[in-house]
Amino acid sequence: PVMVMSNAQFIIGEGKASEKLRTVGYLSNLSAAKGLDDVLAAAESSLGRGWPLQFIIAGPFENPADNAKYTRRMKSLGNVRYLGAVQGAAKEEFFLGIDAFLFPTRYRHEAEPLVVLEALSYGRPVIAYARGCIPSVLAKGGHVVPCDEDFVAQALGKLESWMDDDRQFEEIGMAAGQRLAELKAQSLAARQELLGWFTKA
């Protein structure tokens, strides 16, 4: 038999869903494959539309040679703040300081990204490409963009609807936290079942 256990069992973050959408976060090993260009395009478009959104980006550059190019672009956008690599308390502060999370990964071997699970644990709804296990993880608590569709256009549409309806946004944030709790419970139950197999053996 095959048993699937989610990484959700290892997630310990906890936060209350935001009541309003004002800050959008993105955390990864920064690269085009992980969606950095899409996040910056969304920030630029948001700025051009006059939206009151701030974009907070965190993580190390996957290729140090990209550092200068991307840092210049981020500095040119008045609604983007780059934190660099974050761990421990700084990582917790990052998630507590955002209202929603973007993850437009194009990485072909994406599986079940920990950052998506972590965002859900803090009650932060996620907008992500449908790679790996992401569609099942975001059965609720976010929005999944088909891999052959325009991420930026869909993300901006969803962000606009959340900005226009505070109640809807708070509810999707609550659903995000509930989804992580479900995944965690399922994973822990699967682990107990697995341990039971070894005990019987």
C-alpha positions, 0 to 999 in steps of 0.5 A, spaced: 500 500 500 502 507 498 501 512 504 501 520 503 503 524 509 503 531 508 509 536 510 503 540 514 505 535 520 511 539 521 508 546 521 508 550 527 506 557 525 500 560 527 496 567 526 489 570 526 486 572 519 487 579 517 481 583 516 484 587 510 488 586 504 494 591 505 500 587 504 502 581 499 508 577 501 513 572 497 518 568 500 522 563 496 529 562 493 529 568 489 529 566 481 525 566 475 523 559 476 520 560 483 516 566 480 520 572 482 519 576 475 511 574 476 511 577 483 515 584 481 510 584 475 504 584 479 507 589 484 509 594 478 502 593 475 499 594 482 503 601 483 500 603 476 493 602 478 494 606 484 492 600 489 494 601 496 498 595 496 505 593 499 509 587 497 514 584 501 519 579 498 524 575 502 529 570 501 536 569 498 537 569 491 538 562 488 544 565 483 548 570 487 549 573 480 542 575 479 542 580 486 544 586 483 539 586 477 533 584 481 535 589 487 535 595 482 528 593 480 525 592 487 528 599 489 525 602 483 518 600 485 516 604 491 511 599 493 516 593 494 520 592 500 526 586 500 528 583 507 533 578 504 534 571 507 529 570 513 529 565 518 527 563 525 523 570 529 525 574 522 521 569 518 515 569 523 515 576 523 515 576 515 508 572 515 505 576 521 507 582 517 503 580 510 496 579 509 496 574 503 502 570 499 504 569 492 507 563 490 508 563 482 513 557 482 515 555 475 519 550 478 518 543 474 519 539 480 515 543 485 512 538 490 509 541 496 512 547 498 513 548 505 512 556 504 505 555 502 503 551 508 507 556 512 502 561 509 496 557 511 498 556 518 498 564 519 491 565 516 494 568 509 491 566 503 495 563 497 495 565 490 499 560 486 501 556 480 498 549 480 504 545 480 505 539 484 501 538 490 499 545 490 492 544 488 490 539 493 493 543 498 489 549 496 483 546 496 480 552 500 484 558 503 487 561 496 486 561 489 490 556 484 492 559 477 492 553 471 500 553 469 498 555 462 494 561 464 497 568 466 499 568 473 499 576 474 492 577 471 489 572 475 493 574 481 491 582 480 484 580 479 483 576 485 487 581 489 482 586 487 476 582 489 479 581 496 481 589 497 474 590 495 470 586 500 473 585 507 469 580 509 470 575 503 478 576 505 477 575 512 473 569 511 478 566 506 484 567 511 480 563 516 479 558 511 487 558 510 488 556 517 482 551 517 485 548 511 492 547 514 489 544 520 486 539 516 492 537 512 496 537 519 490 532 522 490 528 516 498 527 516 498 526 523 493 520 523 497 517 517 503 517 521 500 513 527 497 508 522 504 507 519 507 506 526 501 501 527 503 497 521 510 497 524 508 495 531 504 489 528 510 487 524 
